[in-house]
Amino acid sequence: MKLFILMLIILNSMWVLHVEAQSVGSVVNLDFYTVEVGASAGNNKVKLGTNGIVEYLGGFSGAGIGLPGSFVITGTLGADVRIRCRKTITLANSGGTDSVQVQVGFNVGTANATTYANRVSCKGVNRGGAVHTMTGISTQDTVLIAGKIMDIPAGYGTYNTSNPSGLVMKFRILYI
């Protein structure tokens, strides 16, 4: 049985591509915590919802809880913003020699936290996304981030986006 830890590192300077008179703060890193990998082949996936519940398929197992990523948007009260994000990120081991792809999605508002299946899918920083009206209430202006591991890394270790060969999360937030 392999044991590895997966964590998405979100850094303020790396994940907001475009900001118009608004800011983001209260950044929390998405974390799958410890994921155990068994010997079975097939449909191996780990899905972390914006509610923190982790679903394991195939050879994966673990505690069933994780930490959804999040950040709070601060902007003009009543203004509409479009939120878009990179479709996939890459978690790499400390040497950058092994990696795993993670599909990403989100929900806006802590009351809308849900399973991975019910998130808004990221389609790229120039496509799709969701529209949100700024409320000035941090729990309603919070973006919660979900992720799905799509394959199994070959090696043990701690995998994150800040290691060599990692690809970080990017969000684009625009007034519309």
C-alpha positions, 0 to 999 in steps of 0.5 A, a space after each residue: 500500500 502506498 501512502 502519499 499526501 496531496 495538497 494544492 498550494 494557492 499563493 495570492 500572486 499566482 492565482 488571480 490573473 485579472 482584478 478590476 477594483 476588487 481584492 481577494 483575501 483569506 486564502 485557504 489551501 485545498 488539501 486532500 490530506 493523506 490518501 492511501 493507494 492500494 493495488 487495485 487498478 481501474 477507476 482510481 479517483 479522489 473527489 474533494 467537494 467544496 463541503 470537505 467530504 472526500 469520495 474515494 474510487 478504485 484503489 484509493 482510501 482515506 479518512 473521508 475528509 479534506 479541506 476545500 480551498 477558499 478565498 473571499 472576494 471584496 469589491 463593489 457592493 451590488 456589482 456582478 463579477 464573473 469567476 473563471 478558473 484553470 481547468 486542471 492543476 498539477 501536483 508534483 512530488 518534491 523532486 518534480 519527477 512524479 506528478 498527478 493531475 487534478 480537475 478543479 471546480 468551485 462554488 460561491 458562498 459557504 451556504 452552497 458548499 456541496 459534493 464534488 459532483 455539484 460544483 461549477 466546473 472550471 473551463 479555463 480562465 477565458 471560458 465559462 465560469 459563474 456570475 456572482 453579485 457582490 453582497 459585502 458579506 464575507 460568507 456569501 462572497 467566499 469562493 470554495 474550491 473542489 478538486 478531483 485527482 484523476 490518476 495515481 502517482 507512481 511514488 510516495 511523497 508529498 505532492 503540491 503545486 509549489 514543487 518543481 513541475 507543479 502547475 498552480 491554480 489560477 482564477 480570473 475575476 472580472 466585473 461584468 
